[in-house]
């Protein structure tokens, strides 16, 4: 099933890299749900360990049940939000899509990006996550990717695609999509073969030879070529007539 972010791609735009926040970000978001779930389990252990009975058992059991349910609901909600994220590098821009039912998308054109500042703590380097600030030519941060998964790969891919896009513009070609892997290889055909050069008439060829001889004679008179070189070239040209 196609994801929402894919419907935002323009014609000829392809996804080069797709990622989301590191799973540590999910743990940070769901910490309240995790705490409630652990507290519910702790109550159940207390009930079993101390063999609580009577009305106290009823109250503690209901409290544990409610804590467990709330914890699971919060964890699932945070997981759904985390899973619905899309951080993408395409051949034209960066695209960030967040939200589950209500979606929010933000993009940055590659040609407007000047650099990206990557910040990684020691813990982030160990577990491969970090914060990436996207900078414009004015050195202003236009977007931040917090606790990004594999941030170095994301940054290198972004800068590589920016270079490719600038190279295409430098040579006067608009950005074009790469060939698909399943596209059939193009083979020379009659339709794609270069058209043969038009044949010159005898009169046109004779005029061209005469003009060439005149230029060679001028070069000989100026000392640019020797008389022997002139005679050899003249015999070659006259042989074409």
N, C-alpha and C positions, 0 to 999 in steps of 0.2 A: 504494500500500500504506500502510495506516495505521501511524503510528509509535507506539512504546511510550508516549510521553507522552500521546498522544491517548486512550489507554485509561484514564488516570487522571482524566479530566475527569468531574465529576459532572453530573447532569441540569440542564440550563439553563445550564451553564458554557460559555463560548466563548472562543477564543484571540483576543486583540487584537493581540499582537506576539510574534513568535518569532525568536530569534537564538541566537548562541553566542559563544564567545571569538573575538577577532580572529585573523586568520591569522598574525600575529606570534607568538601563543602557540603555534601549531603549529610554527613554526620553532624556538622556544625548546625545546619538548619533543623535537623530532627532531634536535637539534643533534649528538647522539652519532652517530646514523645518517648524518647529512650529512657529519660529519667522517670516518667510516669510508669512505663512498662516495668522497669527494674523495681520501682517501689511496690507495684502490685505483686510481683514475684516474691519480694521480701516479706510482704504481709502473709502470703500463702505459706512461706517457710516458717514464719513465726507461729501460725496456727497449727501447722503440723508438728513443729518441734515441741511446743508447750502444750499441745493437745487441748487447745481451747474448746470449751463447750458452752452450751446455753446461748443466752442472748448476745454475749460477747462474740461468740463464734459467728452468729448470724451477721452482726454489724461488720465485723472484720472481713468476712467472706464477701459481702456486698461491696465493701470499699475496695477490696483487692480486684474484684470483677470489674468494677467501674474504671479503676486505674489502668487495668490491662486493656480494656476496650478503648479508652481515650488514647493510651499510648500507641496502640496499633493504628488507630485512625490518623493520628498526627504523623506517624512514620510513613504511612502509605501516601498521605497527601504531600508530604515533602518529597518523597521519592518520585511521585508523578510529576511534580513541578520540575525537579532536577532532570528527569528523563525527557521532558518535553523541550528542553533547551536545544538550540542548534547554533553553534559558533562555526561559521564557514568561511573559507578562503576560496574565492572563485577566480577566474582569469580576468576579472574586471574590478572586484570590490571585496570588502569584508562585509559579512552579513551576520547579524546577531538577532535571533528570534527567541523570545521568551513567552511564558504564559501557557496555560493548559486549555481553557475554554476561550478566554479572551486573549488574543495574541498581540504581541508588540514586537515590531521589527525595526531595527536600526542598521544603517549601512554606511560605510565610508569608502568613497572611490579611491582606488589605488593610486591614481595620478596625483591626488591631493595629499597623500600621506608622505611625510618627510622622513619619519623614523618611528621606531617603537622602543620604549624603555621597559626593559624586563627587570623585575625585582623578585629575587628568590632568597628566602631565608635558608639557613642550614637544613632545617627540617624539610623545606620545600625542595631543596636540591636532592635530598635523600629519597623523597617520594615523588619527585618529578611533577611539581606544580609550582605556580608563581603568579604574580600580577603583571599584566602587560598593558602599558599605557600607549595608546596610539596618538602620535603627534602630527600636527599639520606643519606646513612650511613656516608658519609664524611661531613654531615651537609651543603651541598650545595643545593640551591633551583634549581630544575630541571624544574619546571613549576609553573605558577601562574594562579589561577582562580579568575579573577577580578569581583567584584560585584556579587558574586555567590549567587544564590537563595537558601535559607535554608542551609547555610554553615555548621552549627553544625551537622545536620543530614547527610550531605555528608561526613564530616570527620569521624563521628562515624561509618557509614556504611563501609567506606574504611578501617578503622582499624579493624573492625570485620571480613571483608573478608580476610585481611592480616593474622589475627590470624588463621582463618580456613585453609588457604592455608599452613601456616607453620605447623599446626597440622597434616595435611595430609602427608606432607613431613617427619615429625618427625617419623611417624609410617610406613614409607616406602611405602606409596601409592601415586601414581601420582594424580593430581587434577582430579576429576571426576564431571560431571554435576549432580545436584540434580535430584531426580525423578520428572518427570512431574506430575502436578496435575491430568491430565486426563489419566495417565498411569494405566492400570489395576493392581489391587493388586495381588501380587504373592502368590499362594497357594501351599502347598506341593503337589508334584506329584511323580510319580514313578521315573521320570527322575531326580528330585532334591532331593529325599529322600536319606539319608546317607546309604551307602552300609553296610550290616550286617557284624559284625566282623567274620573273618574266624574261624571255629571250629578247636580246637587242637585235634590231635590224642591221643589215650590212652597212647601211649609211651611218647609223648611230655608232657602230663599232669603229668604222673608219675615222669618224670625227674624234672619237675618244683616243684612238691611237695617235692621231695627228697632234692633239693637244698634249698628250703625254710626252711625245717626242720633243715638242717645243719646250716643255718644262725641263726635260733632261738636258737639252742643248743649253738652256740657260744655266743649269747647274754646272755643266761642263765648262762654260765660259767663265764662271765665277770661281772655278777651281774646286768645287765641292766634290766632283767626281772626276776620274781620269778619262782620257779619250778612249782607252780600251774598255772601261766599264760602260761608257756611252754606246760604243759600237756593239757590245754584247747585248745590251738591253734593246738597242734598235733592231737587231736581227731577230730577237725574241718577239718583239711587238709586230714587226712586219710579217713574221711567220703566222700570226693569227688572222691576217687578211686573206 
